């Protein structure tokens, strides 16, 4: 009887997980259809997105991955950990900006979070950027906002403790350069960023998700605007 009860419980848990994954997948497909896409020159329809969720501030697409989601921002970083873009309670949550960042992506370091879901959705594919062969072919991340399109180049990707502090602002240019040197040194891959390139970097964009190599690990992917690297 005990074995039967355990089997039934495990089966129920698996069903719950699968149902949650499917629900989130279907919701985000609906959002994508309603928002349009960048294919064939179509624009992201932010007016349509805002009717669904006023917290929307952008849209992210990562080259060579399944990352293709709206970005939201709330006054509470906990809100979208278990709430989808459409407002449904779901462990997939949403892709969201740190509450301390500027909604117009004008912070010194624009920090974006998303879950690493076991089905490969949300920010799970961020881990691919830690592979040198992948990064060689796929090094761009696009962030679209109502005002501008941001073409980003990945310069660093690595795993570190979830307790790692992520600065949003820098007190000085020297402090920013020190941070850039630090993340380049930590990186699992080389993006061939020269000292001169580092001096030209303006704003940073940091994308964060869970890693499962060790307890409380996170994968950090840092990018800069492509124009800063030319």
C-alpha positions as CSV (number, residue, x, y, z in Angstrom):
1,X,0.0,0.0,0.0
2,X,2.8,2.4,0.8
3,X,4.5,1.7,-2.5
4,X,1.2,2.3,-4.3
5,X,0.7,5.6,-2.5
6,X,4.2,6.8,-3.4
7,X,3.7,5.8,-7.0
8,X,0.4,7.7,-7.2
9,X,1.9,10.8,-5.5
10,X,4.9,10.8,-7.9
11,X,2.6,10.4,-10.9
12,X,0.5,13.4,-9.7
13,X,3.6,15.5,-9.2
14,X,4.8,14.7,-12.7
15,X,1.4,15.6,-14.1
16,X,1.4,18.9,-12.3
17,X,4.9,19.8,-13.6
18,X,3.9,18.8,-17.2
19,X,0.6,20.7,-17.0
20,X,2.4,23.8,-15.7
21,X,5.0,23.6,-18.5
22,X,2.3,23.2,-21.1
23,X,0.2,26.0,-19.7
24,X,3.1,28.4,-19.8
25,X,4.1,27.3,-23.3
26,X,0.6,27.9,-24.6
27,X,0.4,31.3,-22.9
28,X,3.6,32.6,-24.3
29,X,2.8,31.3,-27.8
30,X,-0.4,33.4,-27.5
31,X,1.6,36.4,-26.4
32,X,4.0,36.0,-29.3
33,X,1.2,35.8,-31.8
34,X,-0.4,38.9,-30.5
35,X,2.8,40.9,-30.4
36,X,4.0,40.2,-33.9
37,X,7.7,39.4,-34.5
38,X,10.8,40.7,-36.2
39,X,10.4,38.2,-39.1
40,X,10.0,39.9,-42.5
41,X,10.4,43.3,-40.9
42,X,7.4,43.2,-38.7
43,X,7.5,45.3,-35.5
44,X,6.8,44.2,-31.9
45,X,3.3,45.5,-31.1
46,X,3.9,47.1,-27.7
47,X,0.4,48.7,-27.6
48,X,-1.1,45.2,-27.8
49,X,1.3,43.9,-25.1
50,X,0.5,46.8,-22.8
51,X,-3.2,45.9,-23.0
52,X,-2.3,42.5,-21.6
53,X,0.2,43.8,-19.1
54,X,1.2,47.4,-18.3
55,X,4.5,46.2,-16.8
56,X,5.9,45.3,-20.2
57,X,9.1,47.3,-21.0
58,X,10.7,45.3,-23.8
59,X,11.2,42.0,-25.7
60,X,14.2,39.8,-25.8
61,X,15.4,37.4,-28.5
62,X,18.7,35.5,-28.2
63,X,20.4,34.2,-31.3
64,X,20.5,30.4,-31.7
65,X,18.2,29.9,-28.7
66,X,14.5,29.5,-27.9
67,X,14.6,32.8,-25.8
68,X,11.9,34.9,-27.3
69,X,9.9,36.6,-24.6
70,X,8.4,39.9,-23.3
71,X,10.3,41.6,-20.5
72,X,8.4,43.1,-17.6
73,X,9.4,45.2,-14.6
74,X,7.7,45.5,-11.2
75,X,8.5,47.3,-7.9
76,X,8.9,43.8,-6.4
77,X,11.5,41.3,-7.7
78,X,9.4,38.5,-6.2
79,X,6.3,39.2,-8.2
80,X,7.2,37.6,-11.5
81,X,9.0,34.6,-10.1
82,X,5.7,32.6,-10.2
83,X,3.5,34.8,-12.3
84,X,3.4,34.7,-16.1
85,X,3.2,37.7,-18.4
86,X,-0.6,37.1,-18.6
87,X,-0.9,37.1,-14.8
88,X,-1.3,33.3,-14.3
89,X,0.2,31.7,-11.3
90,X,2.9,29.4,-12.8
91,X,6.4,28.3,-11.8
92,X,7.7,29.5,-15.2
93,X,7.1,33.1,-14.2
94,X,8.2,35.8,-16.6
95,X,11.4,37.5,-17.8
96,X,11.8,40.5,-15.6
97,X,14.1,43.5,-15.0
98,X,15.6,44.1,-11.6
99,X,13.5,46.6,-9.7
100,X,16.4,48.9,-9.2
101,X,17.1,49.4,-12.9
102,X,15.7,52.0,-15.1
103,X,12.7,50.9,-17.2
104,X,14.2,52.6,-20.3
105,X,17.3,50.4,-20.2
106,X,19.5,53.4,-19.4
107,X,21.1,52.0,-16.2
108,X,24.8,51.5,-16.0
109,X,24.1,47.8,-15.7
110,X,20.7,46.6,-16.9
111,X,19.9,43.3,-15.1
112,X,17.3,40.8,-16.4
113,X,16.2,37.6,-14.7
114,X,14.4,34.5,-15.8
115,X,13.9,30.9,-14.6
116,X,15.9,28.0,-15.9
117,X,13.0,25.6,-16.6
118,X,13.7,21.9,-17.0
119,X,11.8,21.8,-20.3
120,X,14.3,24.2,-21.8
121,X,12.0,27.2,-21.7
122,X,12.4,30.8,-20.3
123,X,16.1,31.5,-19.7
124,X,17.4,27.8,-19.7
125,X,19.2,28.4,-23.0
126,X,21.4,31.1,-21.4
127,X,23.7,28.3,-20.4
128,X,24.6,27.7,-24.1
129,X,26.6,31.0,-24.1
130,X,29.1,29.3,-21.7
131,X,30.1,27.0,-24.6
132,X,32.8,28.4,-26.8
133,X,31.7,26.7,-30.0
134,X,28.1,28.0,-29.5
135,X,29.3,31.5,-28.7
136,X,31.4,31.6,-31.8
137,X,28.3,31.1,-34.0
138,X,25.7,32.8,-31.7
139,X,26.9,35.9,-29.9
140,X,24.1,38.3,-30.3
141,X,21.1,39.2,-28.1
142,X,18.4,41.6,-29.3
143,X,16.3,43.6,-26.9
144,X,13.4,45.6,-28.4
145,X,11.8,48.5,-26.5
146,X,9.0,50.8,-27.5
147,X,11.7,53.5,-28.2
148,X,14.6,51.6,-29.6
149,X,16.2,48.3,-30.7
150,X,19.3,47.2,-28.8
151,X,21.7,44.9,-30.6
152,X,23.9,43.3,-28.0
153,X,27.2,41.3,-28.1
154,X,27.9,38.7,-25.4
155,X,31.3,39.3,-23.8
156,X,31.2,37.0,-20.7
157,X,29.3,34.0,-19.5
158,X,29.9,31.9,-16.3
159,X,28.4,30.3,-13.3
160,X,28.7,31.7,-9.8
161,X,27.0,31.8,-6.5
162,X,23.5,33.2,-6.3
163,X,24.8,35.5,-3.6
164,X,27.0,37.3,-6.1
165,X,26.3,41.1,-6.0
166,X,25.3,42.7,-9.3
167,X,25.8,46.4,-9.4
168,X,23.2,48.5,-11.2
169,X,25.2,51.7,-11.1
170,X,28.9,52.6,-10.9
171,X,30.3,55.4,-8.9
172,X,33.0,56.1,-11.5
173,X,34.4,55.1,-14.8
174,X,37.2,53.3,-13.0
175,X,34.7,51.3,-11.0
176,X,32.9,50.2,-14.2
177,X,36.2,49.2,-15.8
178,X,37.2,47.2,-12.8
179,X,33.8,45.4,-12.9
180,X,34.3,44.7,-16.6
181,X,37.7,43.2,-16.0
182,X,36.3,41.1,-13.2
183,X,33.5,39.5,-15.4
184,X,35.9,38.9,-18.3
185,X,38.2,37.1,-16.0
186,X,35.4,34.9,-14.6
187,X,34.1,34.0,-18.0
188,X,34.1,30.4,-19.2
189,X,34.5,31.7,-22.8
190,X,36.7,34.3,-24.5
191,X,35.0,37.0,-26.5
192,X,38.4,38.6,-27.4
193,X,37.6,41.9,-25.7
194,X,40.7,44.0,-25.9
195,X,41.7,46.6,-23.3
196,X,40.8,49.3,-25.9
197,X,37.4,47.7,-26.4
198,X,36.8,47.7,-22.7
199,X,37.4,51.5,-22.6
200,X,34.7,52.0,-25.2
201,X,32.0,50.0,-23.4
202,X,29.1,52.2,-22.3
203,X,26.1,50.4,-20.6
204,X,26.2,46.7,-19.6
205,X,23.4,44.2,-19.9
206,X,23.4,41.3,-17.5
207,X,21.1,38.2,-17.9
208,X,20.7,35.8,-14.9
209,X,19.2,32.4,-14.5
210,X,19.6,29.4,-12.2
211,X,22.3,26.8,-12.7
212,X,22.1,23.3,-11.3
213,X,25.8,22.3,-11.1
214,X,25.9,23.3,-7.5
215,X,23.4,24.5,-4.9
216,X,22.4,28.1,-5.2
217,X,24.4,28.6,-8.4
218,X,23.5,31.1,-11.2
219,X,24.5,31.5,-14.7
220,X,25.5,35.1,-15.6
221,X,25.6,36.3,-19.2
222,X,27.0,39.8,-19.8
223,X,26.5,41.8,-23.0
224,X,27.2,45.2,-24.4
225,X,25.8,47.2,-27.2
226,X,27.3,46.2,-30.6
227,X,28.2,49.8,-31.5
228,X,30.5,49.9,-28.4
229,X,32.6,47.1,-30.0
230,X,33.2,48.7,-33.4
